[in-house]
Structures are given as structure tokens and as C-alpha cells.
Amino acid sequence: DFAGMYGHEKSDDPTCVKSRTGFVITFGGCPVTWQSKLQTETALSTMEAEVVALAHSCRVLMPIIDMTKELLGAFNLKL
């Protein structure tokens, strides 16, 4: 869902003041999942937007790590 025009921002447009979060999670050099979307929170600084993005990517990453550990244990493999 693309909101607004690239490079054009208005301070009174609520979709323009939100940061875009994007990440790619790879395993063995291959992409496992990726996402790009507008943040749900309005950040007051670049640092805050980065923290929100990191927290979101960790929420996606943690179940993948747990599943990988479970599969490795089920097949008696070591990473």
C-alpha cells in the first residue's frame, strides 16, 4: 500500500509524517522474509524511527530463530 508521492511531503498529511520501515531477514545468504511498510507510530526523531524499526524486525525475527532451533534439535543438527 503506497501512501503519497515519493519525495513530496506535507506536514499536515498524516501519511507523510510517518517513517517507512523495511528489512530483509536472510539465512545462509538467502532471504527468508522481508517487509516494507509505513510505521504505525509517528516518530519525533530519526533515532526514534530507527528504534521502532528495530523492535518490529526483532518481533518478526524471534519466532524464526525459535523455529530454527526446534528444527535443528529435531534432526540432531548443529549450526
C-alpha positions as CSV (number, residue, x, y, z in Angstrom):
1,D,0.0,0.0,0.0
2,F,1.8,3.1,-1.3
3,A,0.9,6.3,0.5
4,G,1.8,9.6,-1.0
5,M,4.3,10.6,-3.6
6,Y,8.0,9.8,-3.2
7,G,10.0,12.9,-2.3
8,H,6.9,15.0,-1.6
9,E,5.9,15.6,2.0
10,K,3.3,17.8,3.6
11,S,3.4,18.4,7.3
12,D,-0.4,18.3,7.6
13,D,-0.8,15.0,5.7
14,P,-0.7,12.2,8.3
15,T,0.7,9.6,5.9
16,C,3.7,11.8,5.1
17,V,4.9,12.3,8.6
18,K,5.3,8.5,9.2
19,S,8.6,6.7,8.6
20,R,8.9,3.7,6.3
21,T,10.3,0.6,7.8
22,G,11.9,-2.1,5.7
23,F,14.0,-5.1,6.4
24,V,15.2,-8.4,4.9
25,I,16.0,-11.4,7.1
26,T,18.4,-13.9,5.5
27,F,19.6,-17.4,6.4
28,G,22.6,-18.7,4.7
29,G,22.6,-15.8,2.3
30,C,19.0,-16.5,1.1
31,P,16.1,-14.2,2.0
32,V,13.7,-15.8,4.4
33,T,11.3,-12.9,4.9
34,W,11.1,-9.2,4.0
35,Q,8.8,-6.4,4.7
36,S,8.4,-2.7,3.8
37,K,5.6,-0.6,5.2
38,L,4.8,2.7,6.9
39,Q,5.3,2.7,10.7
40,T,2.1,2.7,12.8
41,E,3.7,5.3,15.2
42,T,4.7,8.8,14.3
43,A,8.3,9.2,15.3
44,L,9.5,12.5,16.6
45,S,13.1,11.9,15.5
46,T,15.2,9.7,13.2
47,M,16.6,7.8,16.2
48,E,13.0,7.0,17.4
49,A,12.1,5.8,14.0
50,E,15.1,3.5,13.9
51,V,14.2,2.1,17.4
52,V,10.7,1.4,16.2
53,A,12.0,-0.3,13.1
54,L,14.5,-2.4,15.1
55,A,11.8,-3.5,17.5
56,H,9.4,-4.5,14.7
57,S,12.1,-6.5,12.9
58,C,13.0,-8.3,16.2
59,R,9.3,-9.3,16.6
60,V,9.5,-11.0,13.2
61,L,12.9,-12.5,13.8
62,M,12.4,-14.1,17.2
63,P,9.8,-16.8,16.1
64,I,12.1,-17.6,13.1
65,I,15.0,-18.2,15.5
66,D,12.9,-20.4,17.8
67,M,11.6,-22.4,14.8
68,T,15.2,-22.9,13.5
69,K,16.4,-24.1,16.9
70,E,13.5,-26.5,17.2
71,L,14.1,-28.0,13.7
72,L,17.8,-28.3,14.4
73,G,17.1,-30.1,17.6
74,A,14.5,-32.4,16.0
75,F,17.0,-33.5,13.4
76,N,20.0,-33.6,15.8
77,L,21.8,-30.9,13.7
78,K,24.2,-28.2,14.9
79,L,24.5,-24.8,13.5
